[in-house]
Amino acid sequence: MAVYKAPLRDMRFVLDEVFKATEFWQSLPPLAEVDRDVVDAVLEESAKLNENVLFPLNRTGDEEGAQFNNGVVTTPKGFKEAFRQFAEGGWIGLGADPRWGGQGMPKTVTVMTDEIMFGVNPSFALYPLLGIGAALAMSQHATDEINDFYLPRIYSGEWAGTMCLTEPHAGTDLGIIKTKAVPNADGSYAISGTKIFITGGEHDLADNIVHLVLAKLPDAPAGSKGISLFLVPKFMPNPDGSLGARNTVAAGSIEHKMGIKASATCVMNFDGAKGWLIGKPNEGLAAMFVMMNYERLSMGIQGLGASEVAYQNAAAYARDRLQGRSATGAKSPEKPADSLLVHPDVRRMLLKTRAYNEAGRCFAMYTAKYLDLAKYAEGEQARLAADRVALLTPVAKAFMSDRGLEGTLEAQMCFGGHGYIREWGMEQYVRDTRIAQIYEGTNGIQANDLMGRKVVKNNGAYVATYVAEMRAAAERLQGADVAGLKTAFLASVAALEALTQAVIARAAGAPDEINAAAVDYLQAFGLVTYAYMFVLMAAEAAPKKASDSFYADKLALADFYMSRVLPELDGRVRAVEAGAAPIMQFAEGYF
Ligand SMILES: Cc1cc2nc3c(=O)[nH]c(=O)nc-3n(C[C@H](O)[C@H](O)[C@H](O)COP(=O)(O)OP(=O)(O)OC[C@H]3O[C@@H](n4cnc5c(N)ncnc54)[C@H](O)[C@@H]3O)c2cc1C
C-alpha cells in the first residue's frame, strides 16, 4: 500500500532556517501578526487531513474517475465529504484576505500546504485551486460589490470556480477565440460559444460554480487585444445569495484522459448565458494573467508534490526489496540477497529524485517569498520583487513540473516491473504528473515566455540582478567543507551569465533563435537555480553539521547535486549555442 508522510521537518528547515520566516514576516507590516506557532499548527493539521482523508481517495478516485451522465458530473465516492471537510477547515481561504473570510496566510505558508495537497491527491487539489485562482483574479479586477458577494462564498467552499479560456481551435493562441459576448439591455452580457478542457467545469462538490470566461465583444479588435473577461454563474444568484434560475451554461461531456481522472475536464457550452464584465473591455487577458500566474507556480508544486510521494514509496521499497549482492561483498549475508540500496544505480535514482524535491521545495519557498514581497512590501522593494516573480514564474512552472515528472519516473524505475503494475501506485504518479507540463501554457510556451519577454526584451536586466544576488550568496559559503560546492556553483552562474548574453546577441535580427533556444535555456536556468537553492541550504547546514546528521545529509545531497546533476548544464549550453539552424534547416515537407 502506498505511503505518504508530509515532509514537515524539511519544510521547517526551509521556512525557519533558510528563509528566517518570522523575521521576514515581521519586516512586512501587513504580515507582522503572522504567528509562527499558528503556522506550525496549520502544517500539522494540513498533514493530518491530507494523509488521513485525501490520500486514501487518490487511488479510488483514479479507479472510479469523474462520471458524466446527461449533463451531470459526479465526483468519485468520498470526494464530496472530503471537500466539505476541507472547506469547513478553512483550507480554501487559507491565503485569502480576511475581508472575504480568508485566513490571510502568506504565500510562504500556502506553498507548503499546496505541496502536501498535490502530493496526496492532485485530482482533488484542482477543485479548490481553480476557485482560489478565480477569486484572486476577481479580487484584483472586479468591483467591490461583486467581490463582497462572490468571494466569501468561494472561500467558504459553498461555491466553486473555473477558468474558461481554451476553445477547440484556440489553446496557446487565445487571440483567435470565437466565444462572443453581446451586451444586454440591463448591463449584463449574453455569452455564446464552446470552451473545452475546463477543469471542474461541472461537478457535485459545491452548490454553484462561478465561471471566469474569456470572450469577445462585438466591436473587439482582432487578436489578443480584443479579449474581455466575464463572470458567468451556473445558477443565477438572488440578492440574498440563494440560488435562482439555472443559467444557460452546461457541460456537454467530460474528457477520458491519461491521468488526474477524478478531476472533471469538461466541454462547456455557453448558449447566450448571462454574464458580467470583469475589469475593462478588451483587457481580459491581463486580468486572467493574475489567475494564470498563481496557477503556474501551483503546477510546478504539483510536480514537486508528486515527486515527493513517489520518492517516499521508492525509498521504502528499495529498503525492503532483496535483489543481488553488493559489488563490494554481501551486506546482509544472513539473507538470500542484499537490499536494492546496495546498488549504486538505485541510489542514483533515489538521490536524483530527492535532490529535485529538496531543491524544488526551497525554490517554491523562494518564489513565494518574492510573491509576498510583491504583494505586501512597498515602493521600490515591491517593484523589484514583482520583476523577480516575472522572471521566475515560467521557471517555477516548467522546471519544477519537468523535474517533478522525472522524479516520478526515476522512483517508478526503482520498483522494476512492479512500478508498471497498478497495485503499487507508482504508475498513477507518473500519469497524474504529466499534465503539469501541459496545462497553464505548455512548458515550451513557458520557456518562450522566459526567453522572449523576461530575458531578451529587457536585455537581460532581470537576469543580471539575479546573477548578482547568486554571487553574493556564494560568499556565505566559507570553509573547506563547502569549498567544492562554492567553486561548482560560481562556475555555473558564470555559464548562465555568458549564455544569457550570447542568446540576447544572437536573437537580434534572427526571430527563430529565441524559440529555438528557449527550452534548453530554461533548463540551464533551472539547473543553476536549483544549485542556488542548495547553496542557500548548505550555508545554513554547514555550521550545524556536527550537531545532527540531518545537516550533514543536507551537505551531502548538495554535493551529489553539484557533481551528478549540475553537469547537465554543459550539454544544455552547447545545445543553445548550436542555434536555430540545425532545427530550421528542414523543409516542412520533411515532417
Ligand atoms: C486535463 C486538462 C485540463 C485543462 N484545464 C484547463 C482549464 O481549466 N481551462 C482552460 O482554459 N484550459 C485548460 N486546459 C487547456 C490547456 O491549458 C491547453 O491544452 C494548453 O494550454 C495547450 O493548448 P492546446 O492544447 O490547444 O495546444 P496547442 O496550442 O495547439 O499547442 C500544440 C503544441 O504546439 C506548441 N506551440 C503552440 N503555439 C506555439 C508557439 N507560438 N510557439 C512555440 N510553440 C507553440 C505547444 O507548446 C504545444 O506543444 C486543460 C487541458 C487539459 C489537457
The ligand as an SDF file (V2000), in Angstrom:
LIG
                    3D

 53 58  0  0  0  0  0  0  0  0999 V2000
   -6.5140   17.9580  -18.2850 C   0  0  0  0  0  0  0  0  0  0  0  0
   -6.5280   19.3550  -18.8270 C   0  0  0  0  0  0  0  0  0  0  0  0
   -7.0340   20.3800  -18.0520 C   0  0  0  0  0  0  0  0  0  0  0  0
   -7.0850   21.6880  -18.5630 C   0  0  0  0  0  0  0  0  0  0  0  0
   -7.6890   22.6820  -17.8320 N   0  0  0  0  0  0  0  0  0  0  0  0
   -7.9580   23.8720  -18.4400 C   0  0  0  0  0  0  0  0  0  0  0  0
   -8.7950   24.8420  -17.8120 C   0  0  0  0  0  0  0  0  0  0  0  0
   -9.2460   24.6630  -16.6710 O   0  0  0  0  0  0  0  0  0  0  0  0
   -9.0980   25.9630  -18.5010 N   0  0  0  0  0  0  0  0  0  0  0  0
   -8.6310   26.2110  -19.7520 C   0  0  0  0  0  0  0  0  0  0  0  0
   -8.9550   27.2410  -20.3150 O   0  0  0  0  0  0  0  0  0  0  0  0
   -7.8170   25.3150  -20.3760 N   0  0  0  0  0  0  0  0  0  0  0  0
   -7.4680   24.1670  -19.7470 C   0  0  0  0  0  0  0  0  0  0  0  0
   -6.6850   23.2300  -20.3800 N   0  0  0  0  0  0  0  0  0  0  0  0
   -6.1260   23.5540  -21.6860 C   0  0  0  0  0  0  0  0  0  0  0  0
   -4.6040   23.7170  -21.6760 C   0  0  0  0  0  0  0  0  0  0  0  0
   -4.2300   24.8710  -20.9770 O   0  0  0  0  0  0  0  0  0  0  0  0
   -4.1470   23.6920  -23.1310 C   0  0  0  0  0  0  0  0  0  0  0  0
   -4.3590   22.3640  -23.5960 O   0  0  0  0  0  0  0  0  0  0  0  0
   -2.7000   24.0910  -23.3080 C   0  0  0  0  0  0  0  0  0  0  0  0
   -2.5120   25.4410  -22.9450 O   0  0  0  0  0  0  0  0  0  0  0  0
   -2.2060   23.8960  -24.7370 C   0  0  0  0  0  0  0  0  0  0  0  0
   -3.1210   24.3220  -25.6960 O   0  0  0  0  0  0  0  0  0  0  0  0
   -3.5660   23.3220  -26.8710 P   0  0  0  0  0  0  0  0  0  0  0  0
   -3.9260   22.0390  -26.2530 O   0  0  0  0  0  0  0  0  0  0  0  0
   -4.5600   23.9840  -27.7230 O   0  0  0  0  0  0  0  0  0  0  0  0
   -2.2270   23.0980  -27.6880 O   0  0  0  0  0  0  0  0  0  0  0  0
   -1.6820   23.9810  -28.9360 P   0  0  0  0  0  0  0  0  0  0  0  0
   -1.7930   25.4240  -28.5930 O   0  0  0  0  0  0  0  0  0  0  0  0
   -2.3120   23.5090  -30.1760 O   0  0  0  0  0  0  0  0  0  0  0  0
   -0.1300   23.5770  -28.9380 O   0  0  0  0  0  0  0  0  0  0  0  0
    0.3620   22.3670  -29.5060 C   0  0  0  0  0  0  0  0  0  0  0  0
    1.8790   22.3310  -29.3640 C   0  0  0  0  0  0  0  0  0  0  0  0
    2.4610   23.4080  -30.0940 O   0  0  0  0  0  0  0  0  0  0  0  0
    3.2360   24.2580  -29.2790 C   0  0  0  0  0  0  0  0  0  0  0  0
    3.0060   25.6520  -29.6770 N   0  0  0  0  0  0  0  0  0  0  0  0
    1.8160   26.2620  -29.9110 C   0  0  0  0  0  0  0  0  0  0  0  0
    1.9950   27.5530  -30.2170 N   0  0  0  0  0  0  0  0  0  0  0  0
    3.3220   27.7810  -30.1790 C   0  0  0  0  0  0  0  0  0  0  0  0
    4.1330   28.9400  -30.3750 C   0  0  0  0  0  0  0  0  0  0  0  0
    3.6020   30.1460  -30.6620 N   0  0  0  0  0  0  0  0  0  0  0  0
    5.4720   28.8130  -30.2220 N   0  0  0  0  0  0  0  0  0  0  0  0
    6.0160   27.6240  -29.9260 C   0  0  0  0  0  0  0  0  0  0  0  0
    5.2940   26.5050  -29.7210 N   0  0  0  0  0  0  0  0  0  0  0  0
    3.9640   26.5740  -29.8370 C   0  0  0  0  0  0  0  0  0  0  0  0
    2.7600   23.9810  -27.8570 C   0  0  0  0  0  0  0  0  0  0  0  0
    3.7800   24.2230  -26.8960 O   0  0  0  0  0  0  0  0  0  0  0  0
    2.3680   22.5010  -27.9270 C   0  0  0  0  0  0  0  0  0  0  0  0
    3.4840   21.7060  -27.7090 O   0  0  0  0  0  0  0  0  0  0  0  0
   -6.5730   21.9450  -19.8600 C   0  0  0  0  0  0  0  0  0  0  0  0
   -6.0260   20.9090  -20.6160 C   0  0  0  0  0  0  0  0  0  0  0  0
   -6.0180   19.6270  -20.1250 C   0  0  0  0  0  0  0  0  0  0  0  0
   -5.4790   18.5300  -21.0010 C   0  0  0  0  0  0  0  0  0  0  0  0
  1  2  1  0
  2  3  1  0
  2 52  2  0
  3  4  2  0
  4  5  1  0
  4 50  1  0
  5  6  2  0
  6  7  1  0
  6 13  1  0
  7  8  2  0
  7  9  1  0
  9 10  1  0
 10 11  2  0
 10 12  1  0
 12 13  2  0
 13 14  1  0
 14 15  1  0
 14 50  1  0
 15 16  1  0
 16 17  1  0
 16 18  1  0
 18 19  1  0
 18 20  1  0
 20 21  1  0
 20 22  1  0
 22 23  1  0
 23 24  1  0
 24 25  2  0
 24 26  1  0
 24 27  1  0
 27 28  1  0
 28 29  2  0
 28 30  1  0
 28 31  1  0
 31 32  1  0
 32 33  1  0
 33 34  1  0
 33 48  1  0
 34 35  1  0
 35 36  1  0
 35 46  1  0
 36 37  1  0
 36 45  1  0
 37 38  2  0
 38 39  1  0
 39 40  1  0
 39 45  2  0
 40 41  1  0
 40 42  2  0
 42 43  1  0
 43 44  2  0
 44 45  1  0
 46 47  1  0
 46 48  1  0
 48 49  1  0
 50 51  2  0
 51 52  1  0
 52 53  1  0
M  END
$$$$
